[in-house]
Amino acid sequence: MAAPSSSPAAAALTNSCADAAASSNDVTRPTKRLKPHEENGEQHRGHLISSSSSSSSLASSRCIDSSSSPLEKSSSSATDSDANSDASGGPSPIDLCISRLFHPLPHTLIAPNNNTAATNDKVSSFRSQWTNHGFRTTLVSSPRCAVSVYLDSCGEKSAQVQHEAGRQFLLTCIAMHSQQMQLEHVYRSVLQKCWCFSLFLEKLACVREEDMREKSVSRAVKDWKDELTTLVGDKNCDTSSKDATERLEKKETLLQQLSNKVPSVLSNLIVKLTDIDHSLRTEQLMQEYNRIEWENSSLANACLQRWLSSSKANGCHYDLDQVYFKFSPPGRYLPKYERITIYFKDENDEERSSNKLVLIPSLTQILNRDTTKVSHPIDTVVQDMIQTTWDTLLHNGYYVDQTRKDQLAPSLSKFYTSGLIGETANSNANNVMPLLLNAHFTPTYPLSLYLYGLAGSGKSSLTRSLFVAMNTAIARHSDPELLVRFVKQNLNKPYGTLELELELRPNNNDYSVMSIIQGRRMTLTQSKPGLVVVGLEEMPSNVEGSDPRQCDVSSLLSYRFSGRKGDSKSGGGAVLGGTAAPRNSSKRGISGDATIITIFTSNYELEPSSLETLSKLKMFQNLCAVRVEAVSGRDRHSFALSYLAQRLKETTRCDTVTISLDIDCGEGDTRPLVRYLRMLSFYICALLKQQQHSDTGDIHVSVTQDVNTNLTQITNNQNGGSMQLKYGSFQNLYAATPCVLDPRASDIMVEMQKNHPDLTNPSDLRQILDFYFARTLAPVVVLSQNKEMIGDLTSAVARLEGLRVIRNIDPSSYKIMRSLYDASDTPNLRDDILQLQRDGGGQSESLVCIELKCHTNDSQMIIREIIEDTPSMTAFSSERSALYKDGLLFCVYVEGDITPEIASRASLVI
């Protein structure tokens, strides 16, 4: 059965110079150094970013030709050894990954020139590529030309030895290689950044040739390129010997370090390029790099792009559109029946997309599912997406207990399922329809949640954390290009004010809430529409005489979201179906849009009448009410255990962590507990480092707390080593026997004590600096009423190599963060920090110190959000634009009294 002909949502921009040569109206801003390419007398205006395609020339075929890597000459025999190794299982996964990416393609995959051939001839040529490599295929001619590859032929070997290397490469392209799971893990964790950055450099060398030859630019990337060439040029390691295994581990470590350098080198390169040509914008370059990352989101995608680019460079252009998976009917698993069908683009379709074919990141799980446990190919993917959601929430310090998971999981499961399956998600046909394998997420199930509970129970924290977790789950398993943005609307304000804010206005360039919600799906910087989470916070009670009342707010939301103007109170019958809706209201409204996710928060239960009013709209028909309670009792202990284990795994990169935890987890707000656990993980890692860990690499520790003596003891159960900790000022944990962990902290303290002999708590400050360098607290906040002391502390930190510093910020005269109404280039501290983090290698690598000077109480109030221990998000943030505060040190001078709001956020006062 042929798959439907509907095309997926717009994908990333194209990746070749030929595609970069487009009409001038595609150019965001002209760049004087971009050179025109000429072919057959026709001149193309080359530019870095384009969404259109054109015929290729000799110059354009090498940009980006990811098959012709500059590193290919490093191993001419790589393909032969790859063929032998794949058959025998010799080389390691990392060597196989390197072979797939950086070594020459198997010669049997290089197709003959057929660009002048008819579409049917190209399809036949494409099919013969698969058939020649031992795959069973069929030809599809209607409704579009396509080739089906049967999965039962993927487990066989090629009859011709010379084709085996090419066969193994093709198996990797469709995620059916025998070691695909291991290869994908190695690619994501070690090689992806290196590969994507090398492609980015190739693209720049093509479209910005003159700029890339500048000495300052070439020096910025030379060391990185040389190191990569050396590492990927090494011969495959036979893992049978101990020495080879050690060399392999060293190689992986060096590649990981090289990968960690990419954000810093990329940021430095962009600065050099924009300095040379001021008409070239940072956003242009970052958009191009992000597009390359999306197109190479998995090893299968990276190999597919290499193969297709190689074919195009050799004059054989396979213009592929969609890939569908036809699987066995439920209860009747027939391996010979299952196939993937690869469709060609319709040349007669004027609206056909020029985007590249990018496969779904979870392709491996879909095609290699356990048919004895799941009935539908996406069942495993949806389960993984839900688990990723819980893991990300925990990583951000929010714990969802099992009761809340059981309440939220069904709605999330239906939403994720609809995004993967599409329009058939709510019909019985979804069990037999072919499954689209392009990277996509197009939900049809409206997700709506009503979170209620006592004040301080964590409703708003869950809302802020959930959209980040959902974005992570979708990007990791479904569509890495899609963005989830957040819009907040407070409902607990006078009805007249609320009605004005939600008003539908005649033009579409105003800043009303309705326009903002609709506009956040597709901003100017996005390459495709995304999702919007609307946080409708503080839904009021329904008490008679209150302003506003819950029933009135529900009616107003139904009225406005359905696209109706006027007074919702006087026309309430229209909401409940008494009056027909205006004929154009659906175009103004958002009630039928499943890409808009609504999350209510309230201290009060939702009244039945309010639920009935809201449920008239499609977007609220699935509204799920969840009572949120502060984590307590056993759940609180489970949270502490899970969070501590996760922190240790991330820090030590150890998979097996066993913890015996006997501590008082407290009650109420979990943020103090999270802070305590982060400090506890710091000392556990310090103890393991002192004891040189264990040969097995496993971690077995116990933590006990004596409330009477205020002491906490951590013990390494493998060798008996232990460390005692005590509570100090500002609820900080200190080692009972002081120890020096980071020499940089000691160097700073020597200078501080020299300049300030009267410093009252030097050991406390040393420990806080240790926390800073280990990225334990997020952020570290040091307050003082001594202006010189804060200045000297900032200066001492600034003298350390690799740290970045922002000096002399007065909140009363310099914006802390940009508001919605400010221009995008408005200077502000939040953007300054984000830029320094990017320059320092990304948020997970950089250390930034900020000096703040608060001369008034108002100044202290202004900095509350930026120094609190939660990620900083603007009113309309996405996960990628959030400011995470690991590695931030705020040195704050306060003139006069320190307000309670600032004191509660302090790590130390000196």
C-alpha positions in Angstrom: 0.0 0.0 0.0 1.4 3.4 -0.9 1.6 6.1 1.8 -0.3 9.3 1.6 1.2 12.1 -0.4 0.9 14.8 2.2 4.3 16.4 2.9 5.7 16.9 6.5 6.2 20.4 8.0 9.0 22.5 6.7 12.4 21.1 7.7 15.8 22.7 8.0 17.4 24.9 5.3 19.4 23.2 2.5 23.0 22.4 2.9 24.8 23.0 -0.4 26.2 26.0 -2.3 23.9 25.2 -5.1 21.0 25.5 -2.6 22.7 28.6 -1.2 22.5 30.3 -4.6 19.0 31.7 -4.6 17.0 34.8 -5.4 17.8 38.0 -3.6 14.5 38.0 -1.7 15.7 35.0 0.3 18.7 36.9 1.7 18.2 38.2 5.2 20.9 40.8 4.7 23.4 41.0 1.8 27.0 40.2 2.5 29.7 41.9 0.4 32.2 39.0 0.6 29.9 36.3 -0.8 31.0 35.3 -4.2 28.8 34.6 -7.2 29.2 31.2 -9.0 28.7 31.0 -12.7 27.5 27.9 -14.6 26.7 27.8 -18.3 26.6 31.5 -18.4 24.0 31.8 -15.6 25.1 33.7 -12.5 24.0 32.7 -9.0 24.2 35.0 -6.1 25.8 32.9 -3.4 24.9 33.6 0.2 25.2 31.7 3.4 21.6 31.1 4.2 18.9 30.1 1.7 15.8 28.0 1.6 15.7 27.5 -2.2 17.5 25.1 -4.5 19.1 25.5 -7.9 21.2 23.4 -10.3 24.6 22.5 -8.9 28.0 23.7 -10.3 31.5 22.3 -9.7 32.1 24.8 -6.9 28.7 24.3 -5.3 28.9 20.5 -5.3 31.7 20.6 -2.7 29.6 22.8 -0.3 28.6 20.9 1.7 29.7 17.6 0.2 29.8 15.7 3.5 31.1 12.7 1.6 34.3 14.4 0.7 35.7 15.3 4.1 39.2 16.8 4.2 40.0 13.9 6.5 39.3 11.2 4.0 42.9 10.8 2.9 43.8 9.6 6.4 42.7 6.1 5.8 42.4 4.8 2.2 41.7 1.2 3.4 39.0 2.2 5.9 36.1 0.8 3.8 37.7 -2.6 3.4 38.5 -2.9 7.1 35.0 -1.7 7.9 33.5 -4.5 5.8 35.6 -7.1 7.5 34.9 -5.7 10.9 31.2 -5.4 10.5 31.1 -9.1 9.6 33.4 -10.2 12.4 32.6 -7.7 15.1 36.3 -6.6 15.4 36.6 -2.8 15.8 34.9 -0.8 18.5 31.7 1.3 18.0 33.7 4.5 18.1 36.0 3.3 15.3 32.9 2.2 13.3 31.4 5.7 13.8 34.6 7.4 12.7 34.7 5.1 9.6 31.1 6.0 8.7 31.8 9.8 9.0 35.4 10.7 8.3 36.7 7.9 6.0 35.9 7.5 2.3 32.5 6.1 1.3 32.5 2.5 0.0 33.1 2.8 -3.7 30.0 0.6 -4.5 27.8 3.5 -3.2 29.0 6.0 -5.8 26.2 6.1 -8.3 26.8 7.0 -12.0 25.8 10.4 -13.3 22.1 10.5 -14.2 21.0 14.1 -13.6 19.8 14.3 -17.2 17.7 11.1 -16.8 14.0 11.0 -16.4 12.5 10.6 -12.9 11.7 6.9 -13.5 15.3 6.3 -14.5 16.5 7.9 -11.3 14.2 5.8 -9.2 15.5 2.7 -11.0 19.0 3.7 -10.3 18.2 4.3 -6.7 16.6 0.9 -6.4 19.5 -0.8 -8.0 21.8 0.7 -5.3 19.8 -1.2 -2.7 19.4 -4.4 -4.8 23.1 -4.6 -5.6 23.9 -4.5 -1.9 21.7 -7.5 -1.1 18.4 -5.8 -0.1 15.0 -7.1 -1.3 13.1 -4.2 -2.9 10.0 -3.3 -4.9 9.2 -0.4 -7.1 6.2 1.9 -6.4 4.8 4.1 -9.2 1.6 5.5 -7.8 0.7 8.0 -6.4 4.4 9.0 -6.4 7.5 7.2 -7.5 9.1 5.3 -4.6 11.3 2.3 -3.6 10.4 -0.1 -0.9 13.1 -1.9 1.1 12.0 -5.0 3.0 13.4 -5.3 6.5 13.7 -9.1 6.5 16.6 -8.7 4.0 18.5 -6.5 6.4 19.8 -9.4 8.4 21.4 -11.2 5.5 24.9 -10.7 4.1 25.7 -9.5 0.6 26.4 -12.3 -1.8 29.3 -10.3 -3.2 32.1 -9.5 -0.7 33.0 -6.2 -2.4 29.5 -4.9 -1.7 29.5 -5.7 2.0 31.1 -2.4 3.2 28.4 -0.5 1.2 25.7 -2.8 2.6 26.8 -2.1 6.2 26.8 1.7 5.4 23.3 1.5 4.1 22.1 -0.5 7.1 23.5 2.4 9.3 21.5 4.9 7.1 18.2 3.1 7.9 19.2 2.3 11.6 19.3 -1.5 11.0 22.9 -2.1 11.7 23.6 -4.9 14.1 25.3 -2.5 16.6 23.0 0.5 15.8 22.1 1.3 19.4 25.8 1.4 20.5 26.8 3.4 17.4 24.0 6.0 18.0 25.1 6.3 21.7 28.7 6.9 20.8 27.7 9.4 18.1 25.5 11.5 20.4 27.9 11.5 23.3 31.3 11.8 21.6 31.2 12.6 17.9 28.2 14.6 17.0 29.6 18.1 17.8 32.9 17.3 16.1 31.1 16.1 12.9 28.7 19.0 12.8 31.4 21.6 13.3 33.6 20.1 10.6 30.6 20.3 8.2 30.1 23.9 9.3 33.7 24.7 8.5 33.4 23.1 5.1 30.4 25.2 4.3 32.2 28.4 5.4 35.2 27.5 3.3 32.9 27.4 0.3 30.7 30.4 0.8 33.1 32.6 2.8 36.3 31.5 1.1 38.1 34.8 1.4 37.2 35.3 5.0 38.2 31.8 6.0 41.7 32.5 4.6 42.2 35.5 6.9 45.0 34.8 9.4 42.9 35.5 12.5 40.1 33.2 11.3 42.4 30.3 10.3 44.3 30.5 13.6 41.0 30.3 15.5 40.2 26.9 14.1 43.6 25.5 13.1 44.5 23.7 16.3 41.0 22.1 16.6 41.1 20.9 13.0 44.6 19.5 13.4 43.7 17.6 16.5 40.6 16.2 14.9 42.5 15.0 11.8 45.0 13.2 14.1 42.4 11.5 16.1 40.1 10.3 13.3 43.1 9.3 11.2 44.2 6.6 13.6 43.8 3.1 12.5 41.0 0.9 13.9 41.9 -0.6 17.3 41.5 -4.3 17.8 39.8 -4.5 21.1 41.1 -8.0 21.9 44.3 -6.7 23.6 44.5 -4.7 26.8 46.9 -2.1 25.3 44.5 -1.6 22.4 41.6 -1.2 24.9 43.5 1.5 26.8 44.4 3.3 23.6 40.7 3.2 22.6 39.6 4.7 25.9 42.2 7.4 25.6 41.0 8.1 22.0 37.4 8.4 23.2 38.5 10.7 26.0 40.4 13.0 23.7 37.5 13.1 21.2 35.1 13.9 24.1 37.4 16.8 25.1 37.6 18.0 21.5 33.8 17.9 21.3 33.6 20.0 24.5 35.7 22.6 22.8 33.3 23.1 19.9 31.0 25.8 21.5 34.0 27.9 22.5 35.8 27.5 19.1 32.5 28.2 17.3 31.8 31.3 19.3 35.3 32.6 18.7 35.1 31.9 15.0 31.8 33.8 14.7 33.3 36.8 16.4 36.2 36.8 14.0 33.9 36.5 10.9 31.5 39.3 12.0 34.5 41.5 12.8 35.7 41.1 9.2 32.3 41.7 7.6 29.9 43.8 9.7 27.0 43.0 7.4 27.3 39.3 8.5 25.2 38.7 11.6 25.8 36.2 14.4 22.2 35.0 14.0 22.8 34.0 10.4 25.8 31.9 11.3 24.2 30.3 14.3 21.1 29.5 12.3 23.3 27.7 9.7 25.1 25.7 12.4 21.8 24.7 14.1 20.5 23.6 10.7 23.5 21.3 10.3 23.0 19.9 13.8 19.3 19.2 13.1 20.1 17.4 9.8 22.7 15.3 11.6 20.7 14.7 14.8 21.5 10.9 14.7 24.2 8.7 13.1 21.6 7.4 10.7 20.9 10.9 9.5 24.5 11.8 9.3 25.3 8.7 7.1 22.2 9.4 5.0 23.3 13.0 4.3 26.8 11.8 3.4 25.5 9.3 0.9 23.0 11.6 -0.7 25.5 14.5 -0.9 28.1 12.1 -2.5 25.5 11.1 -5.1 24.7 14.7 -5.8 28.3 15.7 -6.1 28.9 12.9 -8.6 26.0 14.0 -10.8 23.3 11.7 -9.5 20.7 13.7 -7.5 18.2 11.6 -5.6 15.5 14.1 -4.6 13.9 12.2 -1.7 10.8 13.4 0.1 9.2 11.1 2.7 9.9 7.8 4.2 7.1 5.5 5.5 7.2 2.3 7.5 4.6 -0.3 6.7 4.5 -2.7 9.7 2.8 -5.9 10.5 -0.9 -5.8 11.6 -1.4 -6.1 15.4 -1.3 -9.7 16.5 0.2 -10.9 13.2 3.9 -10.3 13.1 5.1 -11.1 9.6 8.7 -10.1 9.1 8.6 -10.4 5.3 5.7 -8.0 5.2 7.4 -5.1 6.9 9.1 -2.5 4.7 10.2 1.1 4.5 9.1 3.0 1.4 11.2 6.0 0.3 9.3 8.5 -1.8 10.7 10.8 -4.4 9.5 14.4 -4.7 7.0 15.1 -7.3 8.7 17.3 -9.9 5.3 18.7 -11.0 4.4 19.9 -7.5 5.1 23.6 -7.5 4.8 23.7 -3.7 7.1 20.8 -3.0 9.6 21.4 -0.2 13.3 22.0 -1.0 14.3 20.7 2.4 16.5 17.7 2.9 15.2 14.4 4.1 15.8 14.1 7.9 14.7 10.9 9.6 13.2 10.7 13.1 15.8 10.4 15.9 14.1 7.4 17.4 14.3 5.4 14.1 16.4 2.7 15.8 13.7 2.1 18.4 10.9 2.0 15.9 12.5 -0.5 13.4 14.1 -2.7 16.1 11.1 -2.9 18.5 10.4 -5.9 20.6 7.3 -7.3 18.8 6.5 -9.5 21.8 5.9 -6.6 24.1 4.5 -3.7 22.0 1.7 -3.8 19.4 2.6 -0.5 17.6 6.0 0.7 16.5 5.7 4.0 18.4 4.7 2.5 21.7 8.3 2.2 22.8 9.1 5.7 21.6 6.2 7.2 23.5 7.2 5.3 26.7 10.8 6.7 26.2 9.4 10.2 25.7 7.4 10.1 28.9 10.5 8.7 30.8 12.6 11.5 29.4 10.0 14.0 30.6 10.3 12.6 34.2 14.1 12.5 34.0 14.3 16.1 32.8 12.0 17.3 35.6 14.2 15.5 38.1 17.3 17.0 36.6 15.9 20.4 37.0 15.1 19.7 40.7 11.4 19.0 40.4 10.1 15.6 41.7 6.9 14.1 40.4 5.6 11.3 42.7 4.0 8.2 41.4 0.5 9.4 42.0 1.0 12.5 39.9 2.8 10.4 37.3 -0.2 8.1 37.0 -2.4 11.2 36.6 -0.3 13.0 34.0 1.0 10.0 32.0 -2.2 9.2 30.1 -2.6 12.8 28.8 1.1 13.0 27.9 1.0 9.6 26.2 -2.0 10.6 24.0 -0.4 13.9 23.2 3.0 12.4 22.2 1.2 9.6 20.3 -0.8 12.1 18.3 2.4 14.1 17.5 4.0 11.0 16.0 1.0 9.4 14.2 -0.8 12.6 13.3 -4.4 12.8 12.2 -5.0 9.0 12.6 -4.1 9.1 16.3 -7.7 9.3 17.4 -9.1 6.7 15.0 -8.9 2.9 14.8 -7.0 3.2 11.5 -3.8 4.2 13.3 -2.9 0.6 14.0 -2.6 -0.2 10.2 -1.6 3.0 8.5 2.0 3.4 7.4 4.1 5.4 9.9 5.9 8.5 8.7 9.6 8.3 9.5 10.6 11.8 8.7 11.5 14.0 11.7 8.2 15.5 12.7 5.9 16.2 15.6 2.4 17.4 14.6 0.0 16.8 17.5 -3.7 16.5 17.0 -4.7 15.7 20.6 -5.3 19.0 22.6 -3.4 18.8 25.9 -4.8 20.8 28.7 -4.0 20.5 32.5 -5.5 22.1 35.6 -3.1 22.0 38.4 -4.5 22.9 41.8 -3.4 22.7 45.4 -2.3 24.8 48.4 0.0 27.7 48.0 3.6 26.7 47.9 2.8 23.1 46.7 4.8 23.6 43.5 2.2 24.2 40.8 4.0 27.1 39.1 7.3 25.3 39.4 5.8 22.3 37.6 4.4 24.5 34.9 7.8 26.2 34.3 9.7 22.9 34.3 7.2 20.8 32.3 7.5 22.8 29.1 11.3 22.4 29.2 10.9 18.7 29.8 8.5 18.3 26.9 10.8 20.2 24.6 13.7 17.9 25.6 11.5 14.8 25.0 10.3 15.9 21.6 13.8 17.0 20.5 15.5 13.8 21.6 13.0 11.3 20.2 10.9 13.0 17.5 12.0 16.4 16.0 15.2 18.1 17.1 14.2 21.2 15.2 10.9 21.9 16.9 10.8 24.6 19.7 8.4 24.7 22.6 7.8 28.3 23.9 6.2 29.5 27.0 3.6 32.3 27.5 2.4 33.3 31.0 -0.9 35.0 31.7 -2.1 35.8 35.2 -5.8 35.3 35.6 -6.2 36.6 39.2 -6.7 40.3 38.4 -9.8 42.5 38.1 -12.2 41.3 35.4 -12.0 44.6 33.4 -8.2 44.4 33.2 -8.3 40.8 32.2 -10.9 41.5 29.5 -8.7 44.3 28.1 -5.6 42.0 28.0 -7.4 39.2 26.1 -9.1 41.6 23.7 -9.1 40.6 20.0 -7.9 43.6 18.1 -8.3 44.5 14.3 -4.6 44.5 13.4 -2.2 41.6 13.8 0.9 43.6 14.9 -0.2 44.6 18.4 1.0 43.2 21.7 -2.3 41.8 23.0 -2.1 38.4 24.7 -4.0 36.7 21.9 -1.6 37.9 19.2 1.4 36.9 21.4 0.1 33.4 21.9 -0.4 32.9 18.1 2.9 34.6 17.2 5.0 32.4 19.5 4.4 29.3 17.4 6.5 30.7 14.6 9.0 33.6 15.4 11.2 35.1 12.7 14.2 33.0 14.0 12.4 29.7 13.7 12.6 27.5 10.6 9.3 25.7 11.3 6.2 26.3 13.5 6.6 25.0 17.1 4.5 24.5 20.2 3.3 27.1 22.7 2.6 26.3 26.4 0.2 28.9 27.8 0.5 29.2 31.6 -2.8 30.4 32.8 -1.8 31.1 36.4 -3.9 31.8 39.5 -7.3 30.8 38.4 -9.6 32.6 41.0 -12.2 31.1 43.2 -15.9 31.1 42.4 -17.0 32.9 45.6 -20.0 35.1 45.0 -19.1 38.8 44.8 -15.4 38.3 44.2 -13.6 40.0 41.3 -12.9 38.1 39.2 -15.0 34.9 39.6 -13.9 31.6 38.3 -17.0 31.2 36.1 -16.6 34.6 34.6 -12.9 34.0 33.8 -13.8 30.6 32.2 -16.5 32.2 30.1 -14.1 35.0 29.0 -11.4 32.4 28.0 -13.9 30.4 26.0 -15.2 33.5 24.3 -11.8 34.9 23.3 -10.1 31.6 22.5 -12.9 30.8 20.2 -12.3 34.0 18.3 -15.3 36.1 19.6 -15.3 39.7 20.5 -17.7 41.6 22.7 -18.8 41.2 26.3 -18.6 37.5 27.3 -21.0 38.1 30.3 -23.8 39.6 28.3 -23.3 37.1 25.5 -22.6 34.0 27.6 -25.2 32.0 25.8 -23.0 32.1 22.7 -20.3 30.3 24.6 -22.6 27.6 25.7 -24.0 27.1 22.3 -27.1 29.3 22.5 -26.0 31.6 19.6 -24.2 30.6 16.5 -20.6 31.7 16.3 -19.6 34.5 13.8 -18.6 33.0 10.5 -15.0 34.2 10.7 -14.4 33.6 14.4 -12.5 30.3 13.8 -9.9 32.2 11.9 -9.4 34.7 14.8 -9.5 32.0 17.5 -7.1 29.3 18.6 -9.6 26.8 20.1 -8.9 24.1 17.6 -5.1 24.3 17.6 -3.5 21.3 19.3 -0.1 23.0 19.1 -1.2 25.3 21.9 -0.9 23.6 25.3 -2.8 25.1 28.2 -1.8 24.7 31.8 -4.0 26.3 34.5 -2.7 26.7 38.1 -5.0 27.6 41.0 -5.4 27.3 44.7 -9.0 26.2 44.1 -10.7 23.2 42.5 -12.3 23.7 39.1 -16.1 24.1 39.5 -18.3 21.8 37.4 -19.9 24.9 35.7 -16.5 26.2 34.8 -15.4 22.9 33.4 -18.6 22.7 31.3 -18.0 26.2 29.9 -14.4 25.4 29.0 -15.2 22.0 27.5 -17.2 23.6 24.8 -13.9 24.4 23.1 -11.9 21.6 21.5 -8.7 22.7 23.2 -10.2 22.2 26.7 -12.2 19.0 26.0 -9.4 16.8 27.3 -8.7 19.0 30.4 -7.2 16.9 33.2 -7.4 18.1 36.7 -4.4 17.2 38.9 -4.1 17.9 42.6 -0.5 19.0 43.4 0.8 18.5 46.8 4.2 19.3 48.3 6.5 16.3 48.3 6.6 14.7 51.8 7.2 11.5 53.6 8.4 8.6 51.6 8.1 10.5 48.3 10.4 13.2 49.6 13.0 10.5 50.6 12.6 8.9 47.1 13.1 12.3 45.5 16.3 12.9 47.5 17.7 9.5 46.6 16.9 9.8 42.9 18.2 13.3 42.6 21.4 12.5 44.5 22.0 9.4 42.3 21.4 11.4 39.1 23.9 14.1 40.2 26.6 11.5 41.0 26.0 9.8 37.6 26.3 13.1 35.7 29.5 14.1 37.6 31.3 10.8 37.7 30.0 9.3 34.5 29.3 6.1 36.4 26.3 4.0 35.5 26.0 2.0 38.7 25.4 4.1 41.8 24.2 2.6 45.1 23.3 4.9 47.9 22.1 4.3 51.4 20.5 7.6 52.5 19.5 8.2 56.1 18.8 11.9 56.5 16.1 14.3 57.5 14.5 15.5 54.2 12.4 18.2 55.9 9.0 19.4 54.7 7.5 22.0 52.4 9.5 23.7 49.7 12.0 21.3 48.0 14.5 24.0 47.0 16.5 23.9 50.2 16.6 20.1 49.9 17.9 20.3 46.4 20.6 22.8 47.5 21.6 20.4 50.3 21.8 17.4 47.9 23.9 19.3 45.4 26.4 20.1 48.2 26.2 16.5 49.4 27.1 15.2 45.9 30.1 17.6 45.9 31.5 16.1 49.0 30.8 12.5 47.9 32.7 13.2 44.7 35.5 14.7 46.8 35.7 11.6 49.0 35.8 9.3 46.0 38.5 11.4 44.5 40.6 11.2 47.7 40.0 7.4 47.9 40.8 7.1 44.2 37.4 5.5 43.6 37.3 1.8 42.9 38.6 -0.4 40.1 35.1 -1.5 39.2 34.0 2.0 38.6 30.8 1.4 40.6 29.8 3.8 43.5 28.6 2.4 46.8 28.2 5.1 49.5 26.1 5.6 52.6 25.0 8.9 54.1 23.8 9.3 57.7 22.8 12.3 59.6 22.9 12.9 63.3 20.3 15.6 64.1 21.6 16.0 67.7 25.2 16.8 66.8 24.3 18.5 63.5 26.8 16.2 61.7 26.4 14.3 58.4 28.7 11.4 57.6 29.4 10.0 54.2 31.1 6.6 53.8 32.6 4.9 50.8 31.3 1.4 51.4 34.0 -0.1 49.1 37.0 0.8 51.2 35.6 2.3 54.4 36.8 5.9 53.8 34.6 8.5 55.3 34.1 12.3 55.7 32.1 14.3 58.3 30.1 17.4 57.3 28.5 20.1 59.5 26.0 22.8 58.9 27.3 26.3 58.9 26.0 29.8 58.0 23.3 30.1 55.4 22.6 26.4 55.7 25.9 25.6 53.9 27.6 22.2 54.4 31.2 22.3 55.4 33.8 19.6 56.0 34.4 19.1 59.7 38.1 18.7 58.8 38.8 21.5 56.2 40.4 20.3 53.0 41.6 22.1 49.9 39.9 20.9 46.8 40.4 23.5 44.1 43.7 25.5 44.2 42.0 28.4 42.6 39.9 29.0 45.7 43.1 29.0 47.8 44.8 31.5 45.5 41.8 33.9 45.8 41.8 33.5 49.6 45.5 34.4 49.9 44.8 37.6 48.0 41.7 38.4 49.9 43.2 37.9 53.3 46.2 40.0 52.3 43.9 42.9 51.3 41.4 42.4 54.1 43.0 41.0 57.3 39.7 41.7 59.1 37.8 39.1 56.9 35.8 37.2 59.5 34.9 34.0 57.7 37.8 33.1 55.3 37.2 29.3 55.5 33.5 29.8 54.7 34.4 31.9 51.7 37.0 29.4 50.5 34.3 26.6 50.6 31.8 28.7 48.7 34.4 29.4 46.0 35.0 25.6 45.9 31.3 25.2 45.3 31.5 27.8 42.5 34.4 26.1 40.7 32.7 22.7 41.0 29.4 24.2 39.7 27.6 22.9 42.8 25.4 25.8 43.6 23.2 27.4 41.0 24.1 30.2 41.4 26.7 31.3 44.1 25.7 34.6 45.6 28.1 36.5 47.9 26.8 39.7 49.5 28.7 42.4 51.3 28.2 46.0 52.6 31.9 46.5 52.0 32.3 48.0 48.5 36.1 47.4 48.4 35.8 43.8 49.5 33.3 43.0 46.7 35.5 44.8 44.2 38.7 42.9 45.3 36.9 39.5 45.2 35.7 40.2 41.7 39.2 41.3 40.6 40.8 38.2 42.1 38.3 36.0 40.2 38.9 38.0 37.0 42.6 37.3 37.1 42.1 33.5 36.8 42.5 32.0 33.4 39.4 30.9 31.5 36.9 32.8 33.7 34.7 35.6 32.3 33.7 38.6 34.3 31.1 41.4 34.1 32.0 44.4 36.2 30.2 47.4 37.8 26.5 46.6 37.0 24.1 49.1 38.6 20.6 47.6 38.3 19.1 51.1 38.6 20.7 52.2 35.3 21.4 49.0 33.4 18.6 46.5 32.4 18.7 43.1 34.1 16.7 41.5 31.3 14.9 42.6 28.2 11.1 43.1 28.2 8.8 42.2 25.4 8.6 45.8 24.3 12.3 46.3 24.1 14.2 46.1 20.8 16.1 42.8 20.3 19.5 44.6 20.5 18.7 46.3 23.8 21.7 45.8 26.2 20.9 43.8 29.3 22.7 41.7 31.8 20.9 38.4 31.1 21.9 38.5 27.4 25.4 39.5 28.4 25.7 36.4 30.6 24.4 34.1 27.9 26.9 35.5 25.4 29.8 35.0 27.8 28.6 31.4 28.5 28.6 30.7 24.7 32.0 32.2 24.4 33.2 30.0 27.3 32.1 26.7 25.7 28.4 26.7 26.5 26.4 26.8 29.8 27.7 23.4 30.9 31.3 24.4 30.6 31.7 28.1 31.3 32.3 30.0 34.6 31.1 33.6 34.8 31.4 36.1 37.6 29.1 39.2 37.8 29.7 42.2 40.0 26.4 44.0 41.0 26.2 47.3 42.9 22.9 47.9 44.7 22.7 51.5 46.0 18.9 51.4 46.8 16.3 49.0 48.0 14.7 49.1 44.6 17.9 47.9 43.1 17.8 44.9 45.4 14.3 44.1 44.3 15.3 44.3 40.7 17.9 41.6 41.0 15.8 39.1 42.8 15.0 36.9 39.8 18.4 36.9 38.3 20.1 35.6 41.5 17.5 33.1 42.6 18.2 29.4 42.3 15.9 28.7 39.3 16.6 29.0 35.5 15.9 32.5 34.3 13.3 32.7 31.6 11.8 35.7 30.0 8.0 35.9 29.5 8.2 34.0 26.2 11.3 31.8 26.6 12.1 28.5 25.0 14.3 25.8 26.5 17.3 26.9 24.4 16.9 30.6 25.5 16.8 29.8 29.3 19.6 31.0 31.5 20.8 28.1 33.7 22.8 29.4 36.6 25.3 26.6 37.2 28.8 28.2 37.1 27.5 31.7 37.9 29.0 33.8 40.8 27.2 37.0 41.8 29.3 39.4 43.9 26.8 41.9 45.2 27.6 45.1 47.0 24.7 46.4 49.0 24.6 50.0 50.2 22.5 50.2 53.4 20.5 47.4 54.9 20.2 44.0 53.1 16.5 43.3 52.3 15.1 39.9 53.4 14.4 39.0 49.7 18.1 39.3 48.9 19.3 37.7 52.1 17.2 34.6 51.5 19.0 34.1 48.2 22.5 34.6 49.5 25.1 31.8 49.7 27.3 33.9 52.1 27.5 37.4 53.5 31.1 38.7 54.0 
